[in-house]
Amino acid sequence: MKLKLLILLFLCIDFTNGQEKQVSVQNLSINKFIDGTLILPPDIEKPNLAIIIGGSGPTDRNGNQNLLKNNALKKLAEGISNNDIATFRYDKRVVKQIRQGIIDKDIMFDDFVTDAISVIDYFKSTKQFNKIYIIGHSQGSLVGMLAAKNRADGFISIAGAGQSIDKVIMEQLEKTAPMFTEDAKKVFQTLSKGETTENYPTALTSIFNKDIQAFMANWMQYDPKEEIKNLQFPILIINGTKDLQVPEEEATILKEASNHASLVIIDKMNHVLVPIEGGDLENSKSYNESFRALSPKLVDAIIDFINKFQH
């Protein structure tokens, strides 16, 4: 009996160890602005590579910022790399500046696009990978869309807007604070002319602070549903039904704008890519709950998409 038990235990241990992926994790500096983490799957001479671009704010390579730690992008990268696809995720340049105590107040949206292009060009120059795919989350969707043109082999948008940022904000205000819509409209009209203004309600300071008006003006000149038309390769658009920031209608706008796109709507997935069973309170709390697992269908959808265009 003891011998049989030992044999069974041995078989179980051997089977478990055989299933583990001994990935290689490397921290890389692409240039003076960009630091990130490369994960390489084992035993693949020339794997596909997915470059993950984070969303708005001082978002680091793991998908965290300030006091919010959910590790959404870290978990996404690890999930993909455990399926034989290399990943690279990086800190936005402002993260490095904050750590160094030297913040560039003149940073523009275009700087994020420049950084993404630098990352793509770096990995293309290594000739280490088969195909390169761009995964953009939230604001990173538009950044990746612009950077991927004529450089990447495919594009994946997760929780990306289908409209320009001014229209997205206007829709949010109409739903949550309609008393400010006319004021916001006037500010956006001013910004569209390349001008700045101090004439806005105090309640909208987080959106229209004069220090970020130039950044906002730069960002709002890009219309995602028009930019996506410039991508002449396979596109996957993903959104969750519990996303508090980007409703699934935005994903539909992107899908309808491109003949190369497929659409996956994941039930109950929120903006930080985890399933939410309850209401808005649980949803909001999850932004700072790193213990939560990703929506299982997310990684599956990405893997299926990349593997479909393997050759």
Residue, then its C-alpha position, 0 to 999 in steps of 0.5 A: m500500500k505504501l509503495k503504491l502511494l509513493i508511486l502515485l505521489f511521484l507521478c503527481i509531482d512529475f506531472t505537475n513539474g512537467q506543466e510549469k512554464q520556466v519562462s525567462v524574465q528580463n528587465l530592459s531599458i529601451n532608451k532614456f525614457i522607457d524601462g520595461t520587462l520582457i518575458l520569453p517563453p522556453d524552448i521557442e527559437k523565434p516566438n511571437l511578441a506582444i507589446i503591452i501599452g498601458g492606459s492614462g495617468p502615471t501607469d507603470r508596467n504592471g498596470n498600477q499607479n499612485l495608490l492603486k495596485n491591481n497588477a492587471l498588465k503584469k497578470l496579462a503579460e504572464g498569462i500570455s507568456n505562459n502560452d508560448i508568446a513573448t511579452f514586453r510591458y513598460d513604464k510610461r515615461v512619466v513614471k520614470q520621471i516621478r521616480q527621478g523627481i524630474i517631471d516634464k510638464d510639457i509632455m504631450f500625447d504624441d510623446f507616448v506614441t513616440d515611446a511606443i514606436s521606439v519600443i516596436d523599432y527596438f524589438k524589430s531591430t533584434k530580429q529575435f521575434n517572428k511577428i510583433y503584436i501591439i496590445g493597447h489598454s485604455q488610452g494605450s489603445l489609441v497610442g498603440m493604434l498610432a504606433a503600430k501603423n506600418r510597423a506591427d503585424g497585428f493590433i489588439s485593443i482592450a477597453g479602447a475608446g472609439q471616439s476622440i477624448d473630447k467626445v468621450i468626456m462629453e458623453q460622461l459628463e452628460k450622464t454624470a454631471p449634465m450641468f457642466t456640459e455647456d462649460a466643457k463644450k466651450v473649453f473643448q472648442t477653445l482647445s481645438k483652436g490651439e488656445t488655452t483658457e482659465n474659464y472653466p468650473t472648479a469642479l472640472t479642474s481635474i480635466f481642464n487644469k491649465d497645465i494639462q490643456a496642451f496635452m488634452a488638445n494634442w490628444m483630442q486631435y486623434d479620432p480612434k475610429e478614423e485612425i484604426k482605418n489606417l491599420q492594414f493587418p488583423i485587429l482584435i477589439i476587446n471590451g468588458t460589459k462591466d467597464l465603468q470607464v469605457p462602455e462596450e459601445e466604444a468597442t462597437i464603434l471601432k469594430e464598425a470602422s475597420n474591415h480587418a477587425s473582430l470583436v470580443i465582448i467579455d461578460k462581467m469583465n471590468h476596466v482592470l480586466v477582472p470579473i465583477e459579480g456585484g455592483d459599482l462598489e465592488n467594481s471600484k474596489s477592484y482597482n486596488e485589489s491585486f489578488r483578483a484573477l483576470s477574466p479567463k476569457l481575456v487571455d484565451a481570446i488574445i492567444d487564439f487571435i495571435n495563433k490564428f495568424q501565426h504563419 
